[in-house]
């Protein structure tokens, strides 16, 4: 199932590139899935890691995910998918609200995605400096608010024993990117 999800995401994101680079977009979902797999997350969460941006960023719909991958993976992808017709601030606040109230699997997916995004931003900052922020839909101050808000709510309702180690890496990365 994981290979099917990876193959589907690879085909869906064909021709797309990451912000600030000429790197194929699929590298991001692969890294997210690798973070999740490395933390011992379920195969459904790992599959959702591969698929998390398909509905947002390609012509495929949530129904396409459902027909290929079933209810559980569809639930995870749907919980993570932003409504791109909404303004940036509302989309990001919705993600924060979802993260705060969701189960551990949704939290794992969202935080792994944001962690990989932040690690990419950190690398781009080393290469391009503050010009990196010019390529985003919101300025540095709003990006800082968003990523810090994710860190502030990601532990809500999660026991210490079920907290994956990459949550701490996320916190550390938020500090490095926004406090240096």
NUROGU-295182 format. One record per residue: y, z, x of N, C-alpha, C in turn; residue in three letters. Coordinates in steps of 0.001 Angstrom, whole numbers, padded with zeros to 6 digits, always signed. Atoms other than C-alpha are relative to their C-alpha. Layout:
% residues N
YZXYZXYZXALA...
//
This chain:
% residues 180
-001195+000000+000810+000000+000000+000000+001272+000000+000863UNK-001177-000040-000871+002431+000810+002839+000287-001381+000589UNK-000205+001339-000556+001890-002612+004398+000551-000952-001061UNK-000521+000841+001092+002474-004287+001013+001485+000275-000228UNK-001408-000367+000189+005748-002373+000629+000856-000538+001146UNK-000731+000516-001165+006837-003306+004152+000151-001513-000086UNK-000049+001467+000117+005968-006968+003605+000956-000437-001107UNK-000883+000337+001119+007757-007049+000253+001465+000201+000396UNK-001372-000286-000425+010891-005428+001690+000470-001007+001048UNK-000349+000980-001037+010829-007781+004692+000380-001331-000635UNK-000308+001261+000691+010729-010826+002416+001289+000128-000812UNK-001179-000190+000856+013370-009376+000066+001293+000013+000811UNK-001210-000124-000836+015843-008640+002897+000153-001155+000993UNK-000047+001148-000921+015200-011956+004695+001425-000556+000095UNK-001324+000582-000234+018437-013256+006260+001147+000987-000040UNK-001059-001005+000037+020405-010025+005777+000122+000683+001360UNK-000264-000665-001277+022025-008272+008746+000614+001371-000234UNK-000610-001331+000053+023082-004670+009430+001495-000107+000292UNK-001430-000070-000301+026771-003735+009502+000198+000154+001501UNK-000405-000125-001400+028411-004053+012911-000955-000648+000992UNK+000939+000569-000964+025545-006053+014388-000640-001264-000547UNK+000781+001163+000415+023324-009073+014268-001471+000388-000161UNK+001348-000517+000170+020283-006891+013769-000489-000309-001413UNK+000528+000245+001343+018052-007959+010864+000002+001290-000830UNK-000132-001168+000865+018572-005618+007917-001302+000782-000122UNK+001296-000658+000222+014851-004855+007591-000271+001098+001021UNK+000211-001069-000978+015047-002725+010737+000360+001362-000597UNK-000395-001276+000624+016795-000049+008628-001111+000558-000899UNK+001096-000563+000806+014101+000326+005922-001243+000354+000824UNK+001145-000335-000853+011432+000257+008635+000237+001332+000701UNK-000301-001279-000668+013164+003082+010531-000052+001156-001001UNK+000057-001048+001031+013574+005067+007282-001458+000347-000295UNK+001422-000239+000264+009861+004648+006520-000658+000718+001173UNK+000560-000665-001185+009022+005682+010101+000400+001471+000063UNK-000445-001401+000054+011117+008862+009757-000864+000764-000997UNK+000777-000650+001059+009282+009681+006529-001461+000166+000401UNK+001401-000076-000433+005842+008888+007943-000161+001036+001105UNK+000057-000966-001094+006560+010904+011081+000096+001437-000464UNK-000135-001345+000560+007429+013892+008913-001183+000376-000892UNK+001176-000288+000809+004114+013641+007081+000205-000143-001491UNK-000262+000209+001425+005569+012511+003766-001133-000816-000628UNK+001055+000717+000720+003304+011036+001112+000140-001503+000184UNK-000047+001460-000123+002386+007348+001181+000981-000601-000999UNK-000957+000501+000985+004498+006877-001961+001430+000126+000515UNK-001347-000186-000563+007589+008290-000232+000227-000992+001141UNK-000120+000979-001096+006936+006113+002833+000230-001397-000588UNK-000207+001305+000661+006621+003052+000554+001422-000099-000544UNK-001375-000006+000517+009889+004018-001140+001004-000151+001143UNK-000860+000193-001167+011420+004190+002344+000174-001465+000337UNK-000093+001445-000234+010598+000537+002861+000809-000686-001095UNK-000538+000702+001177+011791-000389-000629+001358+000513-000480UNK-001133-000719+000580+014830+001871-001070+001252-000837-000226UNK-001206+000829+000171+017506-000858-000711-000268-001332-000696UNK+000341+001299+000587+015666-003743-002377+000788-000261-001280UNK-000674+000202+001282+017176-003237-005837+001515-000082+000190UNK-001448+000004-000256+020671-002518-004490+000485-001290+000658UNK-000517+001017-000920+020891-005345-001989-000682-001361-000066UNK+000671+001297+000132+018645-008193-003156-000038-000387-001482UNK+000091+000479+001383+017928-010190-006307-001117+000688-000789UNK+001088-000674+000702+014899-008019-007137+000519+001158-000846UNK-000389-001058+000937+015092-005505-009994-000970+001172+000094UNK+000883-001152+000046+013591-002106-010610-001305-000355-000711UNK+001229+000457+000669+011114-003859-012923-000928-000716+000981UNK+000822+000646-001037+009946-005937-009950-000728+001048+000841UNK+000628-001088-000753+009271-002724-008050-001121+000616-000849UNK+000984-000630+000892+007461-001236-011059-001268-000838-000136UNK+001170+000849+000209+005190-004212-011560-000857-000125+001261UNK+000734+000140-001259+004202-004274-007881-000491+001331+000584UNK+000282-001245-000715+004161-000608-006868-000225+001222-000892UNK+000322-001095+000895+003713+001562-009966+001144+000958-000284UNK-001025-000905+000544+005577+004371-011683+000593+000955+001023UNK-000502-001035-000908+005828+006938-008910+000970-000579+001038UNK-000892+000635-000985+007294+004652-006258+001256-000521-000687UNK-001162+000473+000763+009556+003131-008914+000956+001151-000292UNK-000836-001181+000230+010801+006620-009811+000808+000346+001249UNK-000676-000354-001249+011632+007324-006153+001097-001009+000339UNK-000983+001044-000308+013392+003994-005587+001157+000073-000989UNK-001036-000064+001031+015270+004306-008869+000931+001197+000216UNK-000813-001196-000237+016447+007837-008060+000980-000211+001142UNK-000822+000234-001188+017876+006549-004789+000980-001168-000182UNK-000782+001234+000144+019408+003284-006068+001377+000287-000602UNK-001373-000125+000498+023185+003178-006496+000319-001120-000974UNK-000538+000999+000912+024924+001351-009315+001214-000637+000681UNK-001050+000651-000797+026998-001114-007276+001200-000442-000831UNK-001155+000360+000824+029260-001836-010260+001015+001143-000069UNK-000904-001145+000010+030782+001646-009902+000832+000034+001285UNK-000800-000168-001221+033581+002482-007445-000753+000848+001038UNK+000672-000672-001120+032517+003818-004028-000102+001506-000231UNK-000019-001459+000164+033542+007435-004756-000988+000460-001072UNK+000910-000378+001089+031586+007574-008026-001459-000209+000402UNK+001370+000241-000468+028476+006036-006442-000455+001103+000942UNK+000363-001006-000992+028531+008517-003591-000133+001379-000640UNK+000116-001285+000695+029168+011504-005872-001301+000051-000798UNK+001268+000052+000726+026216+010382-007986-001175+000281+000944UNK+001070-000256-000978+023985+010332-004876-000037+001478+000371UNK-000066-001432-000331+025166+013838-003949-000586+000822-001144UNK+000506-000728+001166+024450+015056-007495-001509-000152-000142UNK+001449+000237+000069+020998+013446-007508-000707+000812+001077UNK+000616-000730-001106+020200+014942-004113-000057+001492-000296UNK-000083-001441+000244+021282+018408-005193-001062+000474-000993UNK+000868-000437+001093+019016+018487-008255-001408-000596+000039UNK+001280+000719-000018+016028+016338-007225-001132+000793+000631UNK+001174-000590-000635+012531+017167-006122-000007-000339+001490UNK+000039+000150-001452+011553+017261-002467-000205-001454+000420UNK+000250+001388-000405+010324+013653-002389+001279-000838-000055UNK-001268+000732+000090+013658+012240-003567+000931+000461+001114UNK-000828-000535-001086+015448+014529-001112-000425-000601+001340UNK+000493+000577-001253+013225+013294+001724+000485-001439+000155UNK-000398+001409-000046+013975+009669+000867+001490-000145+000266UNK-001456+000136-000152+017739+010102+000543+000439+000463+001391UNK-000442-000520-001302+018135+012226+003679-000489-000887+001143UNK+000480+000910-001050+015946+009917+005785+000874-001251+000075UNK-000883+001168+000038+018084+006964+004676+001346+000326+000638UNK-001317-000366-000532+021349+008764+005446-000086+000332+001492UNK+000189-000288-001422+019965+009983+008776-000024-001287+000803UNK+000045+001251-000751+019122+006469+009887+001359-000686+000015UNK-001349+000576+000025+022535+005236+008760+000904+000685+001019UNK-000847-000743-000934+024235+007982+010754-000379-000248+001457UNK+000425+000301-001373+022148+007346+013860+000493-001381+000420UNK-000534+001341-000297+023172+003676+013643+001503+000049+000227UNK-001451-000157-000172+026824+004639+013213+000297+000629+001350UNK-000208-000676-001289+026550+006947+016217-000152-000979+001164UNK+000183+001022-001042+025198+004102+018365+001159-000991+000005UNK-001114+000947+000096+027889+001735+017088+001304+000608+000514UNK-001196-000674-000513+030596+004304+017888+000042-000046+001522UNK+000063+000065-001463+029414+004334+021511+000397-001380+000509UNK-000283+001376-000413+029711+000552+021675+001380-000489-000416UNK-001204+000590+000590+032698-000175+019450+001150+000973-000211UNK-001037-000996+000242+034631+003075+019157+000330+000104-001484UNK-000405-000257+001380+036554+003948+016007+000153-001256-000848UNK-000055+001254+000768+036758+000263+015007-001207-000134-000933UNK+001189+000001+000859+033303+000876+013491+000377+000271-001449UNK-000343-000430+001359+034946+002520+010476+000669-001101-000799UNK-000666+001110+000700+036824-000693+009637-000981-000855-000794UNK+001017+000821+000666+033551-002288+008508-000623+000659-001221UNK+000550-000718+001140+032876+000252+005765+000912-000123-001214UNK-000747+000105+001260+033973+000316+002124+000906+001194-000253UNK-000850-001184+000115+035679+003668+002635+000366+000449+001408UNK-000460-000403-001336+037679+005146+005518-000783+001188+000553UNK+000656-001098-000711+036511+007734+008037+000005+001290-000822UNK-000101-001280+000715+037760+010681+005939-000968+000065-001180UNK+000931+000020+001130+035698+009642+002925-001440-000048+000475UNK+001344+000010-000571+032640+008884+005057-000384+001413+000442UNK+000237-001376-000444+032972+012346+006571-000322+000893-001198UNK+000252-000774+001220+033196+013913+003092-001403-000267-000526UNK+001287+000373+000565+030127+012010+001941-001171+000569+000809UNK+001118-000447-000828+027831+012759+004867-000057+001526+000109UNK-000002-001463-000019+028922+016405+005042-000464+000562-001345UNK+000443-000440+001322+028354+016754+001278-001508-000118-000142UNK+001469+000145-000007+024818+015430+001696-000625+001197+000718UNK+000523-001141-000764+024199+018113+004339+000138+001304-000775UNK-000264-001244+000726+025676+020790+002081-000970+000246-001155UNK+000858-000185+001181+023282+020153-000828-001472-000330+000228UNK+001368+000497-000182+020090+018782+000727-001049+001106-000033UNK+000961-001100+000017+018445+022214+001009-000112+000676-001365UNK+000005-000667+001301+019204+023219-002603-001364-000155-000679UNK+001280+000007+000695+015955+024173-004322-001199-000314+000866UNK+001095+000343-000907+013834+023480-001228-000388+001250+000787UNK+000463-001148-000778+011692+026163+000347-000045-000372+001480UNK+000035+000218-001449+011670+026577+004099-001262-000741+000420UNK+001275+000601-000392+008027+025556+004293-000078-001492-000335UNK+000063+001423+000364+008604+022196+002556+001145-000831+000590UNK-001129+000697-000601+011731+021305+004540-000451-000787+001224UNK+000399+000781-001178+011038+018406+006920+000969+000228+001166UNK-000818-000252-001192+012314+018739+010495+001186-000956+000095UNK-001122+000935-000137+014517+015665+010130+001234+000449-000786UNK-001189-000546+000661+016828+017649+007799+000925+000636+001049UNK-000793-000607-001077+017963+019622+010867+000609-001080+000893UNK-000536+001122-000773+018348+016380+012822+001172-000637-000737UNK-001121+000535+000790+020537+015101+009983+001236+000883+000183UNK-001135-000918-000177+022743+018213+010193+000636-000166+001376UNK-000498+000139-001373+023044+017861+013970+000743-001320+000183UNK-000619+001320-000140+023902+014165+013670+001341-000042-000737UNK-001279-000092+000721+026593+014839+011037+001028+000701+000894UNK-000914-000723-000886+028127+017348+013448+000473-000885+001146UNK-000376+000845-001141+028063+014934+016390+000939-001124-000429UNK-000793+001181+000420+029490+011963+014451+001372+000414-000504UNK-001261-000340+000667+032213+013817+012559+000779+001148+000614UNK-000713-001122-000621+033165+016747+014809+000316-000253+001469UNK-000249+000216-001430+033387+015114+018226+001353-000613+000236UNK
//
